Amino acid sequence: MVVSNHLHPSLSLCHILNSLLAFLIVQYYLILINRSTSPIIPQMPYLDVETRGRLVGMRQDGMSFRAIAQLNDLPLTTVYQTFQKCQELGTITTQKKLANQ
């Protein structure tokens, strides 16, 4: 009986695919770990200081987000996200906070 040192072709392909899968799984978890340890930079839509000040003034005067977006020709999501990030960062004070002081 002759014994060959060569692996069956499908077996070697299976080993290669398993190795590749293991490599990809490790890379995926390394990316997740890197994301969780990297500093979080707030994603604020870019608006200049003058525009943000005007938006804040309009909101403090009681205007709705939709009215502010229409008057300034901006997408509603941009206006809303700007206010949300400004409040998170503490750069604006809402009327409710002013009333409590």
C-alpha positions in Angstrom: 0.0 0.0 0.0 1.4 3.4 -1.0 0.7 6.3 1.3 0.8 9.8 -0.2 2.0 12.9 1.8 -0.4 15.1 -0.3 -3.7 16.1 1.2 -6.9 15.6 -0.7 -7.5 18.8 -2.7 -10.9 19.5 -1.1 -9.4 19.1 2.3 -6.7 21.6 1.7 -9.3 24.1 0.3 -11.3 23.6 3.4 -8.3 24.4 5.6 -7.6 27.5 3.6 -11.2 28.7 3.9 -11.2 28.0 7.6 -8.0 29.9 8.1 -9.4 32.8 6.1 -12.6 32.8 8.1 -10.7 32.8 11.4 -8.5 35.7 10.2 -11.6 37.8 9.2 -13.2 37.1 12.5 -10.1 38.3 14.4 -9.9 41.4 12.2 -13.6 42.2 12.9 -13.1 42.0 16.7 -9.9 44.1 16.5 -11.9 46.8 14.7 -14.6 46.7 17.3 -12.1 47.0 20.1 -10.4 49.9 18.4 -13.7 51.8 17.9 -14.7 51.3 21.5 -11.4 52.7 22.8 -11.0 55.6 20.4 -12.0 59.0 21.6 -15.5 60.0 20.5 -15.6 63.2 18.4 -19.0 64.8 18.2 -20.4 64.7 14.7 -21.9 68.1 14.3 -23.2 69.3 10.9 -20.9 72.1 9.8 -22.5 75.5 10.4 -20.5 78.6 11.0 -20.8 80.4 14.4 -22.9 83.2 13.0 -25.5 80.7 11.6 -25.6 78.7 14.8 -26.1 81.8 16.8 -29.0 82.9 14.6 -30.6 79.4 14.8 -30.3 79.4 18.6 -31.8 82.9 18.8 -34.7 81.8 16.7 -35.3 78.7 18.8 -35.2 80.7 22.0 -37.8 83.0 20.5 -40.1 80.0 20.3 -39.8 79.0 16.7 -40.2 75.4 15.7 -37.4 73.4 14.1 -39.3 73.2 10.9 -39.8 77.0 10.7 -36.1 77.6 11.4 -35.1 75.1 8.7 -37.4 76.7 6.1 -36.3 80.3 6.9 -32.7 79.4 6.7 -33.0 77.1 3.7 -31.5 74.1 5.6 -32.6 70.5 5.9 -34.7 69.8 9.0 -32.3 67.1 10.1 -29.3 69.5 10.0 -31.2 72.0 12.2 -32.3 69.3 14.7 -28.9 67.7 14.9 -27.2 71.0 15.4 -29.4 71.8 18.4 -29.0 68.3 19.8 -25.2 68.4 19.6 -25.1 72.0 21.0 -27.2 70.9 24.0 -25.0 67.9 24.6 -21.9 70.0 24.5 -23.6 72.7 26.7 -23.0 75.5 24.2 -26.7 76.6 24.2 -29.2 77.1 26.9 -32.9 76.4 26.2 -35.8 78.5 27.4 -36.7 75.8 29.9 -33.2 76.0 31.5 -33.4 79.8 31.6 -36.7 79.7 33.4 -35.3 77.3 36.0 -32.4 79.7 36.8 
